[in-house]
Amino acid sequence: MGQAVDTRSLPVLPFGAFTLRPFAGDQLMLVRVEAPAGAKTPPHAHPHEQMCLVISGRLRFRIGDEERVLGPFEAIHIPSGMEHEAEALEAVVFYDIFHPVREDYLERLAASDERA
């Protein structure tokens, strides 16, 4: 059987003003993300396919040349390798889903555990 968790209690991985709480399986990763209004990610791209599901608040995404504003229970797909960025228009909670697993996130969590 798989593992069940309360995503609110997962270990924290800070990312600027964003609080990430990763949960990984063998080939898929779920990340609970919390951010205050005004938090922004820099433009970036990665080889992982990504989806985002907003739980509360509003989030503006730019994916390539397209912009979208998402509210509660709206989702967006970000193709592998596509430049994107996000801005919290108000305090938000959302979930990012990645395939494959973001090994860089797991490495950063392990490194922070070693320093603790």
C-alpha positions in Angstrom: 0.0 0.0 0.0 1.1 3.6 -0.6 1.8 6.3 2.0 -0.8 8.8 3.2 0.2 12.2 4.6 -1.3 15.4 5.8 0.3 17.8 3.3 0.1 20.6 5.8 2.7 18.8 8.0 5.2 17.8 5.3 8.8 19.2 5.7 9.2 22.8 4.4 11.4 23.7 1.4 11.6 27.5 1.2 11.7 29.0 -2.3 11.8 32.8 -2.0 8.5 33.9 -0.6 6.9 30.5 -1.4 6.7 27.6 1.1 7.0 24.3 -0.7 6.0 20.9 0.9 7.1 18.1 -1.4 5.7 14.6 -1.4 7.3 12.1 -3.8 6.4 8.7 -5.1 8.6 6.7 -7.5 7.8 8.7 -10.7 5.4 11.5 -9.6 5.6 14.4 -7.1 3.0 16.5 -5.4 4.0 19.8 -3.8 1.8 21.8 -1.5 2.7 25.5 -2.1 1.7 28.5 0.1 2.5 32.1 -0.7 1.5 35.6 0.4 0.1 38.1 -2.0 2.8 39.6 -4.2 5.1 36.5 -4.2 6.6 35.9 -7.6 8.7 33.1 -9.1 11.4 34.2 -11.6 10.9 33.1 -15.2 12.2 29.5 -15.4 11.9 26.2 -17.3 12.6 22.6 -16.3 12.4 19.2 -18.0 9.5 18.2 -15.8 5.9 18.2 -17.0 3.9 20.2 -14.4 0.3 20.8 -13.5 -1.0 23.3 -10.9 -4.3 23.2 -9.0 -5.3 26.3 -7.0 -7.1 25.6 -3.7 -7.5 29.1 -2.4 -6.5 32.6 -3.6 -5.7 33.8 -7.1 -2.5 33.1 -9.1 -1.3 34.7 -12.3 0.7 32.4 -14.6 2.7 33.3 -17.7 3.5 30.2 -19.8 5.4 31.1 -22.9 3.6 34.2 -24.3 0.3 33.4 -22.7 -1.1 34.7 -19.4 -3.8 33.2 -17.3 -5.3 34.0 -13.9 -6.5 31.0 -11.9 -8.8 30.9 -8.9 -9.9 28.1 -6.5 -10.3 24.7 -8.1 -8.8 25.8 -11.5 -5.8 24.0 -12.9 -3.2 24.6 -15.6 -0.8 22.4 -17.5 2.8 23.5 -18.1 4.6 21.4 -20.8 8.1 20.1 -20.2 10.8 22.7 -21.1 8.3 25.7 -21.4 9.4 28.9 -19.8 6.9 30.1 -17.1 6.4 32.2 -14.0 3.8 32.8 -11.4 2.6 35.6 -9.2 0.3 35.4 -6.2 -2.4 38.0 -6.6 -3.6 37.3 -3.1 -2.5 34.8 -0.4 -2.7 31.4 -2.1 -2.5 27.7 -1.5 -2.0 25.5 -4.5 -0.6 22.1 -5.5 2.0 21.5 -8.1 2.3 18.1 -9.7 5.5 17.0 -11.4 6.5 14.1 -13.6 9.2 12.9 -13.2 10.0 13.6 -9.6 11.9 16.8 -8.9 15.1 15.2 -7.6 16.5 18.8 -7.0 13.8 19.3 -4.4 14.6 16.1 -2.7 18.3 16.9 -2.6 17.6 20.3 -1.1 15.3 18.7 1.6 18.0 16.1 2.4 20.7 18.9 2.7 18.5 20.9 5.0 17.9 17.8 7.2 21.6 17.3 7.4 22.1 20.9 8.7 19.3 20.6 11.3 
